[in-house]
């Protein structure tokens, strides 16, 4: 496994910040419902953005560390334990430990994992022990008058991610989050520029979107208050005001029939779209968490806010995990089939490549919509046939 050392040249940092704005674009992949392919989405989108020439930092903040295991090819807990033993100072937890544990050293960039096979793609490894900081962060985020002793805690995760991203010259930071509504997720949403909501076509995803229509505006209000507090603004690691916007959903894990989602899946795809249009979108509009209608339209995103429809990977997901490679990047040699089955799988990888390429272009288009750097208009999002 190759590791990317810290970059220490102040001149290089100054050039990168000038070329890429104030800081790398930070996108949180969040849904408090589990089983919606958040980790798979981060890995595939991150790889595709890197393939398109960007430098990308993926941040694993889920205590299950699935993204870390996926990138590094871990097959069991023993391998993760060995990683902690050898590289325990290069995880998201070690990055923020100085603030949470009052250590007499500042937060600095940590060494990232250079993802094998994809230049420009890096990982800030996860750590199951990050969950131990949940209570401390929750207390610090109460925003009470007694926060003085914990004033460096709320902004520490943002600072650590930013320093690490800048050390590799990242253009994008993609944050893989755990399911849940705890203090760590509240913080991660609040410090992100954008949110993408992965969903699966089922009843519980519809309920989750309805819940997010209440949660996300409340968290936005909290983040705005935190950023405006003098005590947090004067902290060693100030809490940022990112004015977080929702880019949309990625609808995944449906099975196609005759070129379209099977009826049972189509029903819930329709329900998800209706829930976004009738519940979540109006709530986000009211709380200022949406881009302009023109920005979504130019990116081909409709009122249902779907950025892409990605069918189930079927047997290819196992091959993808075995080779620590996205489904769309699998080679013919890596797919253990012959004859017609091999041809079908190759066609599937090519289709997934086209779909994720278009998804990456939508993301690029949306995040640059304010500055107007991209003038192209993308075709409307459609369910692939």
Backbone torsions as a table, in degrees:
resi	resn	phi	psi	omega
1	UNK	NA	129.8	-179.8
2	UNK	-92.4	142.5	176.9
3	UNK	-117.7	143.8	-178.5
4	UNK	-96.4	114.6	-178.5
5	UNK	-68.4	160.0	178.6
6	UNK	-64.9	142.8	174.7
7	UNK	-96.7	126.9	-171.1
8	UNK	-113.3	-0.8	-176.3
9	UNK	-74.4	113.2	177.9
10	UNK	-59.9	-35.6	179.9
11	UNK	-62.9	-44.4	-179.8
12	UNK	-62.4	-41.5	178.6
13	UNK	-61.1	-44.3	-179.2
14	UNK	-62.0	-40.3	179.3
15	UNK	-64.7	-44.6	-177.4
16	UNK	-63.5	-42.3	-178.2
17	UNK	-66.1	-34.8	177.4
18	UNK	-68.8	-39.4	-177.1
19	UNK	-74.4	-27.9	-172.2
20	UNK	-117.2	15.4	179.0
21	UNK	86.2	-164.0	-175.2
22	UNK	-66.1	-37.0	-179.7
23	UNK	-163.6	166.0	178.6
24	UNK	-59.6	151.3	177.0
25	UNK	-71.1	125.7	-174.3
26	UNK	-109.5	120.8	-178.6
27	UNK	-122.3	122.3	177.2
28	UNK	-95.1	130.4	173.6
29	UNK	-96.7	105.5	-168.7
30	UNK	-134.2	133.2	166.1
31	UNK	-158.6	126.6	-177.2
32	UNK	-75.5	-0.4	170.0
33	UNK	-89.8	135.8	177.2
34	UNK	-84.8	170.0	175.2
35	UNK	72.8	28.2	-179.1
36	UNK	-113.8	16.3	174.5
37	UNK	69.3	37.0	176.1
38	UNK	-60.7	-49.1	-176.9
39	UNK	-63.7	-45.3	178.5
40	UNK	-60.9	-39.1	179.5
41	UNK	-64.5	-45.9	179.9
42	UNK	-59.6	-45.6	-177.9
43	UNK	-63.8	-46.5	-177.0
44	UNK	-71.1	-42.8	179.1
45	UNK	-67.6	-41.8	178.6
46	UNK	-60.5	-44.6	178.8
47	UNK	-61.4	-44.4	-177.5
48	UNK	-66.7	-41.1	177.4
49	UNK	-62.3	-38.8	177.0
50	UNK	-67.1	-39.8	176.9
51	UNK	-60.0	-31.1	-179.6
52	UNK	-86.1	10.4	171.4
53	UNK	102.5	1.0	179.8
54	UNK	-90.1	155.4	169.0
55	UNK	-95.5	126.1	-170.5
56	UNK	-126.1	134.6	172.6
57	UNK	-111.4	118.9	172.7
58	UNK	-94.3	132.8	-177.4
59	UNK	-116.4	120.0	-179.0
60	UNK	-94.5	105.0	-179.7
61	UNK	-109.0	5.6	178.8
62	UNK	-85.6	128.7	-178.4
63	UNK	-61.6	-19.1	177.2
64	UNK	-76.6	-16.3	174.3
65	UNK	57.4	34.4	-179.3
66	UNK	-65.4	-37.3	179.2
67	UNK	-65.1	-42.0	178.2
68	UNK	-61.6	-44.3	178.1
69	UNK	-64.2	-37.7	-179.6
70	UNK	-66.1	-45.4	-178.2
71	UNK	-67.6	-40.1	-172.7
72	UNK	-96.0	0.1	175.7
73	UNK	71.5	27.0	179.3
74	UNK	-69.0	137.1	179.1
75	UNK	-107.3	-7.1	-178.5
76	UNK	-165.5	173.4	-177.2
77	UNK	-65.5	-27.1	-179.2
78	UNK	-62.4	-37.8	179.5
79	UNK	-70.0	-37.6	177.1
80	UNK	-66.1	-40.1	177.8
81	UNK	-62.4	-40.1	178.5
82	UNK	-65.1	-36.4	177.3
83	UNK	-63.4	-44.0	179.0
84	UNK	-61.5	-38.4	-178.8
85	UNK	-64.5	-41.0	-175.2
86	UNK	-89.2	-33.2	-173.9
87	UNK	-130.9	36.1	-177.0
88	UNK	-65.2	-14.0	177.9
89	UNK	-93.0	11.5	-177.9
90	UNK	-126.3	44.3	178.4
91	UNK	-125.0	168.6	178.6
92	UNK	-62.0	-34.1	179.1
93	UNK	-68.9	-44.7	179.7
94	UNK	-64.1	-29.0	-179.6
95	UNK	-64.6	-39.0	-175.3
96	UNK	-100.1	-2.8	-177.3
97	UNK	-55.1	-38.1	179.8
98	UNK	-56.3	-37.6	-179.3
99	UNK	-76.4	-43.4	-175.3
100	UNK	-75.0	-27.9	-176.1
101	UNK	-112.1	7.8	176.3
102	UNK	61.8	35.1	-179.0
103	UNK	-74.2	146.0	-176.6
104	UNK	-80.3	51.3	174.1
105	UNK	-151.9	150.0	-178.4
106	UNK	-77.2	161.6	172.6
107	UNK	-70.9	133.3	178.8
108	UNK	-130.9	166.2	173.4
109	UNK	-61.1	143.1	176.2
110	UNK	-108.8	161.7	-178.4
111	UNK	-70.0	130.3	-179.3
112	UNK	-97.3	161.7	173.4
113	UNK	-90.8	123.4	172.5
114	UNK	-79.1	116.9	-175.1
115	UNK	-66.3	124.1	-179.1
116	UNK	-61.0	136.1	174.1
117	UNK	87.0	-4.3	-179.3
118	UNK	-142.0	96.1	178.5
119	UNK	-59.5	138.0	178.4
120	UNK	90.7	-3.1	-179.3
121	UNK	-110.1	125.0	-175.3
122	UNK	-128.3	158.5	178.9
123	UNK	-126.6	130.1	164.8
124	UNK	-94.6	107.8	-167.7
125	UNK	-64.0	149.2	177.6
126	UNK	-80.4	172.6	-178.2
127	UNK	-155.2	119.8	-178.5
128	UNK	-58.3	-25.8	-177.2
129	UNK	-77.4	-6.5	176.1
130	UNK	-60.2	-31.4	-179.9
131	UNK	-61.7	-21.7	178.9
132	UNK	-66.4	-18.7	-179.1
133	UNK	-89.3	-2.8	-175.5
134	UNK	-56.5	-46.6	-176.6
135	UNK	-66.7	-45.0	179.5
136	UNK	-59.8	-43.6	-179.9
137	UNK	-65.8	-40.0	178.3
138	UNK	-59.7	-42.2	178.3
139	UNK	-65.3	-44.5	-178.6
140	UNK	-63.5	-30.6	-176.4
141	UNK	-87.9	6.2	175.0
142	UNK	-69.5	-17.3	177.7
143	UNK	59.4	35.2	179.8
144	UNK	-87.8	171.0	-179.3
145	UNK	-70.0	-12.6	-178.0
146	UNK	-97.6	23.7	-173.6
147	UNK	-83.1	-3.6	-172.6
148	UNK	-47.6	-46.6	-176.0
149	UNK	-69.7	-17.0	-176.5
150	UNK	-117.1	16.6	-171.9
151	UNK	-64.1	-22.6	-179.3
152	UNK	-85.8	-7.5	-174.2
153	UNK	-74.4	-51.4	-174.5
154	UNK	-57.9	-34.9	-178.5
155	UNK	-92.0	-0.2	-172.6
156	UNK	-70.7	-37.2	-179.6
157	UNK	-66.0	-43.7	177.7
158	UNK	-59.4	-45.7	-177.9
159	UNK	-63.0	-44.3	-178.6
160	UNK	-64.2	-42.5	178.5
161	UNK	-64.1	-44.1	-178.1
162	UNK	-63.7	-44.4	-179.9
163	UNK	-63.3	-41.4	179.6
164	UNK	-67.8	-40.5	178.5
165	UNK	-63.0	-43.4	-179.9
166	UNK	-67.0	-29.7	-177.9
167	UNK	-66.8	-22.1	177.9
168	UNK	-110.0	2.5	-179.8
169	UNK	71.5	37.6	-175.1
170	UNK	-67.9	141.1	171.5
171	UNK	-92.2	-35.5	-178.7
172	UNK	-128.4	143.0	169.9
173	UNK	-120.3	120.7	178.9
174	UNK	-110.7	123.2	-173.4
175	UNK	-106.7	117.9	175.4
176	UNK	-89.4	120.5	-172.6
177	UNK	-114.1	156.0	176.2
178	UNK	-78.3	160.1	170.4
179	UNK	-72.9	144.1	179.4
180	UNK	135.1	168.3	-176.7
181	UNK	-122.9	35.6	-178.8
182	UNK	-81.5	-177.6	-174.8
183	UNK	-64.6	-37.1	-178.6
184	UNK	-65.1	-45.4	178.7
185	UNK	-65.7	-38.5	176.1
186	UNK	-58.9	-43.3	179.3
187	UNK	-64.4	-46.5	-176.4
188	UNK	-63.6	-39.8	176.0
189	UNK	-64.6	-42.5	-177.6
190	UNK	-66.1	-27.1	-177.3
191	UNK	-98.1	5.0	-178.9
192	UNK	-96.0	152.7	174.6
193	UNK	-77.9	-37.9	-174.6
194	UNK	-140.8	159.8	175.5
195	UNK	-126.6	136.1	167.6
196	UNK	-115.4	133.9	-176.0
197	UNK	-109.7	99.4	173.8
198	UNK	-70.6	139.0	178.9
199	UNK	-137.9	156.6	173.7
200	UNK	-115.3	150.2	-177.6
201	UNK	-76.6	81.8	177.8
202	UNK	-152.1	172.1	-176.3
203	UNK	-60.5	-39.2	-174.3
204	UNK	-72.1	-28.4	174.6
205	UNK	-67.8	-35.7	176.1
206	UNK	-63.4	-44.2	177.3
207	UNK	-62.4	-38.7	-178.5
208	UNK	-64.2	-41.3	178.7
209	UNK	-63.8	-39.2	177.0
210	UNK	-62.4	-41.0	178.2
211	UNK	-66.2	-40.2	-179.5
212	UNK	-64.9	-24.6	177.8
213	UNK	-64.9	-20.3	175.5
214	UNK	-99.3	-38.4	-174.5
215	UNK	-70.7	-50.0	-173.6
216	UNK	-63.4	-42.9	174.8
217	UNK	-62.7	-36.8	178.9
218	UNK	-66.3	-41.1	178.2
219	UNK	-68.7	-34.9	177.4
220	UNK	-64.0	-41.5	178.5
221	UNK	-62.7	-42.6	178.8
222	UNK	-62.1	-46.7	-177.8
223	UNK	-62.2	-39.0	178.7
224	UNK	-64.9	-40.7	177.3
225	UNK	-65.1	-42.4	-179.6
226	UNK	-62.5	-43.2	-178.5
227	UNK	-66.0	-25.8	-177.1
228	UNK	-91.8	-6.8	-179.1
229	UNK	-74.6	128.9	-177.6
230	UNK	-59.9	-38.8	-175.6
231	UNK	-66.6	-32.3	177.8
232	UNK	-84.0	-30.1	177.1
233	UNK	-67.5	-30.0	-178.8
234	UNK	-92.8	2.1	-179.9
235	UNK	-68.7	161.0	176.3
236	UNK	-61.0	-31.6	176.9
237	UNK	-123.3	85.9	-174.8
238	UNK	-61.3	145.7	175.7
239	UNK	-79.5	125.0	-173.6
240	UNK	-81.7	157.5	172.3
241	UNK	-106.7	95.9	-173.5
242	UNK	-91.3	-11.8	179.4
243	UNK	52.0	56.0	-171.7
244	UNK	-57.5	133.8	177.6
245	UNK	-119.3	149.5	177.0
246	UNK	-94.0	124.3	179.1
247	UNK	-80.6	-37.9	-179.6
248	UNK	148.9	-164.6	-178.5
249	UNK	-109.7	159.0	165.8
250	UNK	-118.5	114.8	-178.3
251	UNK	-92.4	122.3	-171.6
252	UNK	-135.6	172.5	168.9
253	UNK	67.3	36.3	172.3
254	UNK	-108.3	154.2	-179.8
255	UNK	-102.1	124.7	179.9
256	UNK	-82.1	151.3	173.2
257	UNK	-135.2	123.2	-179.7
258	UNK	54.0	40.1	175.0
259	UNK	85.5	-0.3	179.4
260	UNK	-135.7	159.5	177.8
261	UNK	-57.7	140.2	175.2
262	UNK	-57.1	152.6	-172.8
263	UNK	-53.2	-41.8	-178.4
264	UNK	-62.5	-34.7	178.8
265	UNK	-79.3	-38.5	-179.2
266	UNK	-60.9	-35.3	178.6
267	UNK	-58.1	-46.1	-177.2
268	UNK	-77.8	-28.7	173.1
269	UNK	-60.7	-43.2	177.4
270	UNK	-64.3	-41.5	179.7
271	UNK	-63.3	-39.9	178.7
272	UNK	-63.4	-45.5	178.6
273	UNK	-61.6	-42.4	178.9
274	UNK	-65.7	-39.2	179.5
275	UNK	-64.1	-40.6	178.7
276	UNK	-64.9	-44.8	-177.4
277	UNK	-66.5	-40.5	-172.5
278	UNK	-91.7	-25.8	-175.7
279	UNK	-116.2	-61.2	-171.3
280	UNK	-72.1	-44.9	-177.1
281	UNK	-60.5	-47.6	178.0
282	UNK	-60.2	-38.2	179.4
283	UNK	-65.5	-41.4	179.1
284	UNK	-68.8	-36.5	177.7
285	UNK	-61.9	-43.6	-178.6
286	UNK	-65.5	-35.4	-178.0
287	UNK	-90.4	4.7	177.9
288	UNK	72.6	30.9	-175.5
289	UNK	-107.2	19.7	176.6
290	UNK	-120.0	154.1	169.7
291	UNK	-77.1	179.8	179.0
292	UNK	-70.4	154.8	177.0
293	UNK	-59.6	-34.2	179.3
294	UNK	-65.0	-36.9	-179.8
295	UNK	-64.8	-45.1	178.7
296	UNK	-65.6	-41.5	-178.9
297	UNK	-62.1	-43.4	-179.4
298	UNK	-64.5	-27.1	178.7
299	UNK	-90.2	2.2	178.4
300	UNK	78.6	18.6	-177.3
301	UNK	-97.7	125.1	-177.8
302	UNK	-89.4	-170.0	-177.2
303	UNK	-66.1	-21.4	178.0
304	UNK	-79.7	-6.0	173.5
305	UNK	63.7	23.7	177.9
306	UNK	-80.3	122.0	176.3
307	UNK	-83.2	-28.8	-179.3
308	UNK	-166.7	153.9	170.2
309	UNK	-116.4	116.3	-176.1
310	UNK	-117.5	115.4	-179.1
311	UNK	-69.4	166.2	179.4
312	UNK	-58.6	138.5	179.6
313	UNK	-76.1	-14.3	-179.0
314	UNK	53.9	-133.9	-174.4
315	UNK	-68.3	-18.6	-177.8
316	UNK	-67.5	-23.8	-179.0
317	UNK	-65.4	-36.3	177.4
318	UNK	-65.3	-40.3	177.3
319	UNK	-65.5	-40.5	178.3
320	UNK	-59.0	-46.5	-179.2
321	UNK	-67.8	-36.9	179.9
322	UNK	-61.9	-38.0	-176.5
323	UNK	-101.4	4.4	-178.9
324	UNK	50.8	45.3	-176.4
325	UNK	-137.1	138.0	176.3
326	UNK	-57.0	153.6	-179.9
327	UNK	-55.3	-41.8	-175.1
328	UNK	-73.9	-11.7	-178.8
329	UNK	-104.1	3.1	178.8
330	UNK	-65.6	139.9	178.0
331	UNK	-92.9	165.0	178.8
332	UNK	-59.2	-34.4	-179.4
333	UNK	-70.2	-25.8	-178.1
334	UNK	-84.2	-16.0	-178.0
335	UNK	-91.7	114.4	-171.6
336	UNK	-83.0	58.1	178.6
337	UNK	-136.5	168.8	176.8
338	UNK	-137.2	167.5	173.8
339	UNK	63.1	-139.4	-175.7
340	UNK	-63.3	-39.5	-179.3
341	UNK	-61.9	-41.6	178.0
342	UNK	-63.0	-44.8	179.7
343	UNK	-61.0	-40.8	179.1
344	UNK	-63.9	-42.9	-179.6
345	UNK	-67.5	-36.9	176.9
346	UNK	-64.4	-41.8	176.3
347	UNK	-60.9	-37.8	179.2
348	UNK	-65.7	-43.1	179.6
349	UNK	-63.2	-38.0	178.9
350	UNK	-66.6	-38.4	178.3
351	UNK	-66.5	-43.8	178.6
352	UNK	-64.3	-34.9	177.9
353	UNK	-62.1	-45.0	179.8
354	UNK	-63.5	-40.0	-178.5
355	UNK	-67.5	-43.7	179.9
356	UNK	-72.9	-29.9	175.0
357	UNK	-64.3	-43.5	178.6
358	UNK	-66.8	-38.3	176.7
359	UNK	-61.3	-45.4	178.8
360	UNK	-61.3	-39.1	178.0
361	UNK	-65.0	-36.6	177.2
362	UNK	-64.3	-42.9	178.8
363	UNK	-61.8	-47.0	177.3
364	UNK	-56.8	-44.6	-177.2
365	UNK	-63.8	-43.0	-176.9
366	UNK	-70.2	-42.4	-175.6
367	UNK	-74.8	-16.2	176.8
368	UNK	-103.4	6.9	-174.7
369	UNK	-65.6	-32.7	-178.7
370	UNK	-69.1	-42.0	-178.8
371	UNK	-82.0	-16.1	179.5
372	UNK	71.5	24.3	-177.5
373	UNK	-68.2	-26.7	-179.8
374	UNK	-115.1	121.5	-175.6
375	UNK	-98.8	-3.6	-177.6
376	UNK	-70.8	152.7	173.7
377	UNK	-115.6	123.9	-176.8
378	UNK	-89.0	154.3	178.4
379	UNK	-68.0	158.2	-179.5
380	UNK	-59.8	146.3	176.0
381	UNK	-66.8	134.4	178.0
382	UNK	-138.4	156.6	176.0
383	UNK	-73.4	121.2	-174.4
384	UNK	-64.5	141.5	177.0
385	UNK	-95.8	NA	NA
